[in-house]
């Protein structure tokens, strides 16, 4: 039986960080279960997060009116993209599972990871309007976020000063990962990481290893299926009338992004439906 392959993408600059420790724990736990593990340490490899004309190493199709999305798609299909982008895409293509490790910064991913998404998730490779969300190119792959925060869990609660963590996670988990087809698994959230006692850190690492032992069998987070929408420009990519009618008397919306003017399903972006 061919071993499953995991790609780990680390976006933290320090090897003394808890993110690095969580990454090391993941490598150990997955390899123990027979996974082949590849690590992309973005800071260690001095990854360039800035999109530019240099990503297209050949002659642009329209150098006088250069448009990155169009040119990058052509370079992906016809060649050549820059070698570092192609290398990242090959790692991603090979992976069954992708785990992202990063500290939450300004309620989002660090700039170096945002740039990784922008340069690697090129149109036609990671998405097209004919293949998005549960029909996307990565629909047979799974992804999970391991996030550390400076603030406490209460700060990211419904009544917390930063607001609901589910809302913060939506742009990353839905608009990036699931948009490209990933089945997104429950995130690993380590709150207030700078204030956790040493014994609690050890327990978190042990729990993370145990979690990863069966990660492939986890139920993914719920996102409304693409069949709920008319996926064409004429219809505006809107939710179908019959689906809207069916949801009319429901007490809560379908998801964080599809709340339909009602309350958001509890922990929609943190816990899978049981």
Protein Blocks (a to p, Z undefined) as FASTA:
>chain_A
ZZdddddddddfbfkbmklmmmmmmmmmmmmnopacddddfklnopafbdcfklpmbdcf
blmlccfklmmmmmmmnopadfklmmmmmmmmmpmbdcdddddeehiacfklmmmmmmmm
gghklocfklgcjlbmklmbccddddddfbdfklmmmkbmnbpfklmmmmmmmmmmmmno
pacddddddehkllgcfklmmmmmmmmmmmmmmmmmpccdddddfklpccdfkloopacf
klmmmmmmpmbdfblklnnopacdehklmbccZZ
